[in-house]
């Protein structure tokens, strides 16, 4: 038996962003628009969003304070703004960080307490929040279709999720054309995040036939088209296929969970500020090797999907080759991390990502994986 949870309405396709005003008008008249500090302004996406919303007489309050590694403090600030401005709708536009902050603000505005109180299930979200519309502009996190928000609590130095079905978007507008302005390094990092999520959900203990079908097709799209999107940002077919792969990945891991890569990548991001997708790219081959003996058949299927012989080890080799082609760092030491700092990363690794890793991992196992990635 398995259960699936998805947003109420998913719209995918080139140009679907143009329906933002029409969709938003179904839910409210005064929107908090959540986005990052620069990229959406510089690309012109923010101005277009404001125009689309105002065409349907929707007032907009812009909250452009989302940082690359978003914090519980930012969510708490956004909740205060929503209440003060009496917004009745939240729109998130940007990468995974903007999606996570937007969905957390929308949900917590009608629940008491600070965002940090809800991390790791310490406190349960009891009431449905404001309607949330997700508009992703990167192909990577799949956050537009998931029920969790990953945030750093800077006071504790912890990166963890707030998780509830009540956080799902009412509508996700997934427009590949919005990814064309993403620079190569962002395309590479977010794409490797998506590939990691697809592979981890495929081999997860919580996987099911539906999540598997989504994940294996996502692996095919991302592996085949991410290099093209990286090398030629205006390759519309490549952008569309990578975005579709990311979207399918989100649908997969939203119901199958992830694994040890994400269990380790979150504390690495919290302690060292390494971009999440790059941390995933560095860790992925080493976690795959750790899991190999208990998921040989599925890794062989991944290898075949990547155009190699159906041999489990070839899946690892293809992942390493892809990361090199995308010109990503291959070692944690690239960021100045030293051997003596790995213990705290292993100590802070936790959550459902580790619980559903196909091979149980002790703290000593995690340290060994980190040493291999150093």
C-alpha positions as CSV (number, residue, x, y, z in Angstrom):
1,X,0.0,0.0,0.0
2,X,1.2,3.5,-0.7
3,X,-0.2,7.0,-0.6
4,X,0.4,9.9,-3.0
5,X,0.2,13.6,-2.2
6,X,0.5,16.4,-4.8
7,X,-0.5,20.0,-5.2
8,X,-4.1,20.6,-6.3
9,X,-3.2,21.8,-9.8
10,X,0.0,21.4,-11.9
11,X,0.4,23.4,-15.1
12,X,3.5,22.6,-17.2
13,X,4.6,24.1,-20.5
14,X,6.4,27.0,-22.3
15,X,4.6,30.2,-21.6
16,X,2.3,29.0,-18.8
17,X,3.8,31.8,-16.6
18,X,1.5,34.1,-18.5
19,X,-1.5,32.6,-16.7
20,X,-0.2,33.8,-13.3
21,X,-2.7,36.7,-12.9
22,X,-5.6,34.5,-14.0
23,X,-4.7,31.7,-11.6
24,X,-4.0,34.1,-8.6
25,X,-7.4,35.8,-9.1
26,X,-9.1,32.5,-8.1
27,X,-7.6,32.7,-4.6
28,X,-7.2,36.3,-3.5
29,X,-6.9,40.0,-4.2
30,X,-3.7,41.0,-2.3
31,X,-0.6,38.9,-2.8
32,X,2.7,38.6,-1.0
33,X,5.2,37.9,-3.7
34,X,8.2,36.1,-2.3
35,X,11.5,36.0,-4.2
36,X,15.2,36.4,-3.9
37,X,17.2,39.6,-3.6
38,X,18.5,40.1,-7.2
39,X,18.1,37.4,-9.9
40,X,14.4,37.9,-10.6
41,X,14.8,41.7,-10.8
42,X,17.8,41.4,-13.1
43,X,16.1,38.9,-15.4
44,X,12.9,40.9,-15.7
45,X,10.8,38.1,-14.3
46,X,9.7,40.1,-11.2
47,X,8.5,43.0,-13.4
48,X,6.6,40.6,-15.6
49,X,5.0,38.9,-12.6
50,X,3.9,42.3,-11.2
51,X,2.3,43.2,-14.5
52,X,0.5,39.9,-14.8
53,X,-0.9,40.2,-11.3
54,X,-2.0,43.8,-11.7
55,X,-3.7,43.0,-15.0
56,X,-6.2,41.1,-12.8
57,X,-6.4,43.9,-10.2
58,X,-4.4,42.0,-7.6
59,X,-2.4,44.2,-5.3
60,X,1.1,43.0,-4.6
61,X,3.5,43.3,-1.7
62,X,7.0,42.3,-2.7
63,X,9.1,40.3,-0.1
64,X,12.5,40.1,-1.8
65,X,14.6,39.0,1.2
66,X,15.1,35.3,0.4
67,X,18.8,34.3,0.8
68,X,20.5,31.3,-1.0
69,X,20.3,29.3,2.2
70,X,17.0,30.5,3.6
71,X,16.5,30.8,7.4
72,X,13.7,30.5,9.9
73,X,14.2,34.2,10.7
74,X,13.3,35.1,7.1
75,X,10.1,33.1,7.3
76,X,9.2,34.7,10.6
77,X,9.8,38.1,9.0
78,X,7.6,37.2,6.1
79,X,4.8,36.1,8.3
80,X,4.9,39.4,10.1
81,X,4.7,41.2,6.7
82,X,1.7,39.1,5.6
83,X,-0.2,39.9,8.8
84,X,0.7,43.6,8.7
85,X,-0.2,44.0,5.1
86,X,-3.3,41.8,5.3
87,X,-2.4,39.6,2.3
88,X,-4.7,36.8,1.4
89,X,-2.4,35.0,-1.0
90,X,1.3,34.0,-1.3
91,X,3.1,33.7,-4.6
92,X,6.7,32.3,-4.7
93,X,8.9,33.0,-7.7
94,X,12.4,31.8,-8.0
95,X,14.5,28.8,-7.1
96,X,14.0,26.2,-4.4
97,X,14.8,28.7,-1.6
98,X,12.1,31.1,-2.7
99,X,9.6,28.2,-3.0
100,X,10.4,26.9,0.5
101,X,10.2,30.4,2.2
102,X,7.0,31.2,0.4
103,X,5.2,27.9,1.3
104,X,6.4,28.2,4.9
105,X,5.1,31.8,5.2
106,X,1.8,30.9,3.6
107,X,1.3,28.0,6.0
108,X,2.6,29.5,9.3
109,X,0.6,32.8,9.0
110,X,-2.4,30.9,10.4
111,X,-0.4,28.8,12.9
112,X,1.1,30.1,16.1
113,X,4.8,30.3,17.0
114,X,8.0,30.7,15.1
115,X,9.2,28.6,12.1
116,X,11.9,26.9,14.1
117,X,9.3,25.4,16.4
118,X,8.0,23.4,13.5
119,X,11.3,21.9,12.2
120,X,11.8,18.2,12.4
121,X,8.2,17.7,13.6
122,X,8.8,19.3,17.0
123,X,5.4,21.0,16.6
124,X,2.6,20.0,14.3
125,X,1.0,22.3,11.8
126,X,-2.7,22.2,12.6
127,X,-4.4,24.8,10.4
128,X,-4.4,25.3,6.7
129,X,-2.6,28.6,5.7
130,X,-3.1,31.0,2.9
131,X,-3.3,29.8,-0.7
132,X,0.2,29.4,-2.2
133,X,1.1,29.5,-5.9
134,X,4.5,28.2,-6.9
135,X,6.4,29.5,-9.9
136,X,9.9,27.9,-10.1
137,X,12.6,29.5,-12.2
138,X,15.3,26.8,-11.8
139,X,15.2,23.1,-12.8
140,X,16.4,21.4,-9.7
141,X,14.7,21.2,-6.3
142,X,11.2,20.2,-7.3
143,X,10.1,22.3,-4.3
144,X,7.1,23.6,-6.2
145,X,5.4,20.2,-5.8
146,X,6.6,19.1,-2.3
147,X,5.1,19.4,1.2
148,X,8.2,20.5,3.0
149,X,10.4,23.6,3.4
150,X,14.1,23.2,4.2
151,X,15.4,26.1,6.4
152,X,18.4,26.9,8.6
153,X,17.8,27.8,12.2
154,X,20.9,30.0,12.6
155,X,20.6,30.1,16.4
156,X,21.1,26.3,16.5
157,X,23.2,25.9,13.4
158,X,20.7,23.3,12.1
159,X,19.3,22.9,8.6
160,X,16.0,20.9,8.8
161,X,12.5,20.6,7.3
162,X,9.1,21.8,8.2
163,X,6.8,19.2,6.8
164,X,3.0,19.0,6.3
165,X,0.5,18.2,3.6
166,X,-1.0,21.6,4.4
167,X,2.1,23.2,2.8
168,X,1.3,21.9,-0.7
169,X,0.8,24.6,-3.4
170,X,-2.7,25.2,-4.7
171,X,-1.2,25.7,-8.1
172,X,2.3,25.2,-9.6
173,X,3.1,27.0,-12.9
174,X,6.1,25.2,-14.3
175,X,7.4,27.2,-17.3
176,X,10.7,26.0,-18.8
177,X,11.2,29.4,-20.5
178,X,11.8,30.9,-17.0
179,X,15.0,28.9,-16.7
180,X,16.6,30.3,-19.8
181,X,18.2,33.2,-17.9
182,X,19.8,30.9,-15.3
183,X,23.6,31.0,-15.6
184,X,25.6,27.8,-16.4
185,X,26.7,27.3,-12.8
186,X,23.2,27.6,-11.4
187,X,22.0,25.3,-14.2
188,X,24.6,22.7,-13.3
189,X,24.1,22.8,-9.6
190,X,20.4,22.7,-9.6
191,X,20.4,20.0,-12.3
192,X,22.6,17.8,-10.2
193,X,20.3,18.4,-7.2
194,X,17.5,17.1,-9.4
195,X,19.5,14.1,-10.6
196,X,20.4,13.3,-7.0
197,X,16.8,13.4,-5.9
198,X,15.7,11.2,-8.7
199,X,18.4,8.6,-7.9
200,X,17.8,8.7,-4.2
201,X,14.0,8.4,-4.5
202,X,14.4,5.5,-6.9
203,X,16.5,3.4,-4.5
204,X,14.7,4.7,-1.3
205,X,13.1,2.2,1.1
206,X,9.9,4.2,0.7
207,X,9.8,4.0,-3.1
208,X,6.7,2.7,-4.8
209,X,5.8,1.8,-8.4
210,X,4.5,5.3,-9.2
211,X,7.5,7.1,-7.7
212,X,9.9,4.7,-9.5
213,X,8.2,5.4,-12.9
214,X,8.6,9.1,-12.4
215,X,12.2,8.8,-11.1
216,X,13.6,6.6,-13.8
217,X,12.2,8.9,-16.5
218,X,13.5,11.9,-14.7
219,X,16.9,10.4,-14.7
220,X,16.8,9.9,-18.4
221,X,15.7,13.5,-19.2
222,X,18.2,15.1,-16.8
223,X,21.2,12.9,-17.8
224,X,20.6,13.4,-21.5
225,X,19.7,17.1,-21.6
226,X,21.4,18.8,-18.7
227,X,24.8,19.1,-20.5
228,X,23.0,20.8,-23.4
229,X,21.2,23.2,-21.1
230,X,24.5,23.9,-19.4
231,X,26.5,24.5,-22.6
232,X,23.7,26.4,-24.4
233,X,21.3,28.2,-22.1
234,X,18.9,29.2,-24.9
235,X,18.5,25.6,-26.0
236,X,14.7,25.5,-25.4
237,X,14.3,21.7,-25.9
238,X,17.0,21.0,-23.4
239,X,15.6,23.5,-20.9
240,X,12.1,21.9,-21.3
241,X,13.4,18.4,-20.8
242,X,15.5,19.3,-17.7
243,X,12.6,21.2,-16.2
244,X,10.3,18.2,-16.9
245,X,12.8,15.9,-15.3
246,X,13.0,18.2,-12.2
247,X,9.3,18.4,-12.0
248,X,8.9,14.6,-12.2
249,X,11.7,14.2,-9.6
250,X,9.8,16.4,-7.2
251,X,6.7,14.3,-7.7
252,X,8.8,11.2,-7.0
253,X,10.6,12.2,-3.9
254,X,7.6,14.0,-2.4
255,X,6.2,10.5,-2.0
256,X,9.3,8.3,-1.7
257,X,11.7,10.5,0.3
258,X,15.4,10.8,-0.3
259,X,18.6,9.3,1.1
260,X,22.0,9.8,2.7
261,X,23.2,12.4,0.2
262,X,20.5,14.8,1.4
263,X,21.0,13.7,5.0
264,X,24.6,14.9,4.7
265,X,24.1,17.8,2.3
266,X,21.9,19.7,4.7
267,X,24.4,20.0,7.6
268,X,27.1,20.8,5.0
269,X,25.0,23.7,3.8
270,X,24.3,24.8,7.4
271,X,27.9,24.7,8.6
272,X,29.8,25.7,5.5
273,X,27.4,27.5,3.1
274,X,28.2,25.3,0.2
275,X,25.5,25.5,-2.5
276,X,23.1,22.6,-2.0
277,X,23.3,21.2,-5.6
278,X,27.1,21.3,-5.5
279,X,27.2,19.5,-2.2
280,X,24.9,16.8,-3.7
281,X,27.0,16.4,-6.8
282,X,30.1,15.9,-4.6
283,X,28.5,13.4,-2.3
284,X,26.4,11.4,-4.8
285,X,29.0,9.0,-6.2
286,X,30.2,8.1,-2.7
287,X,26.7,7.4,-1.3
288,X,25.9,5.4,-4.4
289,X,29.0,3.2,-3.7
290,X,27.9,2.8,-0.1
291,X,24.5,1.7,-1.1
292,X,25.6,-0.4,-4.1
293,X,25.4,-3.9,-2.6
294,X,21.7,-3.5,-1.4
295,X,20.4,-2.0,-4.6
296,X,22.3,-3.6,-7.4
297,X,19.3,-4.2,-9.7
298,X,18.1,-0.6,-9.5
299,X,21.6,0.8,-10.0
300,X,22.0,-1.4,-13.1
301,X,18.7,0.0,-14.4
302,X,20.0,3.5,-13.8
303,X,23.2,2.7,-15.7
304,X,21.1,1.4,-18.6
305,X,19.0,4.5,-18.5
306,X,22.2,6.6,-18.8
307,X,23.2,4.6,-21.9
308,X,25.8,2.4,-20.3
309,X,25.9,-1.4,-19.8
310,X,23.4,-2.5,-17.2
311,X,26.2,-2.9,-14.6
312,X,25.6,-1.3,-11.2
313,X,29.1,0.3,-11.0
314,X,28.5,2.0,-14.4
315,X,25.8,4.2,-12.8
316,X,28.4,5.6,-10.5
317,X,30.9,6.2,-13.3
318,X,28.3,8.0,-15.5
319,X,27.4,10.3,-12.6
320,X,31.0,11.2,-12.0
321,X,31.5,11.9,-15.8
322,X,28.5,14.1,-15.8
323,X,29.7,16.2,-12.9
324,X,33.1,16.7,-14.6
325,X,31.4,17.7,-17.8
326,X,29.4,20.3,-15.8
327,X,32.7,21.7,-14.4
328,X,31.6,21.2,-10.8
329,X,34.0,20.8,-7.8
330,X,34.7,17.2,-7.1
331,X,35.8,17.4,-3.5
332,X,34.6,19.0,-0.2
333,X,38.2,20.2,0.3
334,X,37.6,22.6,-2.6
335,X,35.6,24.7,-0.1
336,X,38.3,24.6,2.6
337,X,36.6,21.8,4.6
338,X,39.1,19.9,6.7
339,X,39.1,16.4,8.1
340,X,38.5,17.5,11.7
341,X,35.3,19.2,10.7
342,X,33.6,16.1,9.3
343,X,32.5,14.8,12.7
344,X,30.0,17.7,13.2
345,X,28.5,17.1,9.8
346,X,27.9,13.4,10.6
347,X,26.6,14.3,14.0
348,X,24.0,16.7,12.6
349,X,22.8,14.4,9.8
350,X,19.3,13.3,10.6
351,X,15.7,13.0,9.4
352,X,13.7,10.9,7.0
353,X,16.5,11.1,4.4
354,X,18.6,8.8,6.5
355,X,15.7,6.7,7.6
356,X,14.8,5.8,4.0
357,X,18.4,5.3,2.8
358,X,18.4,1.7,1.4
359,X,21.4,0.8,3.6
360,X,21.4,1.8,7.3
361,X,24.2,4.3,8.0
362,X,25.8,4.7,11.4
363,X,27.7,7.8,12.3
364,X,30.9,6.0,11.5
365,X,29.6,5.1,8.1
366,X,28.7,8.7,7.4
367,X,32.2,9.9,8.5
368,X,33.7,7.3,6.1
369,X,31.5,8.6,3.2
370,X,32.6,12.2,4.0
371,X,36.3,11.2,4.2
372,X,35.9,9.6,0.7
373,X,34.4,12.9,-0.6
374,X,37.0,15.1,1.1
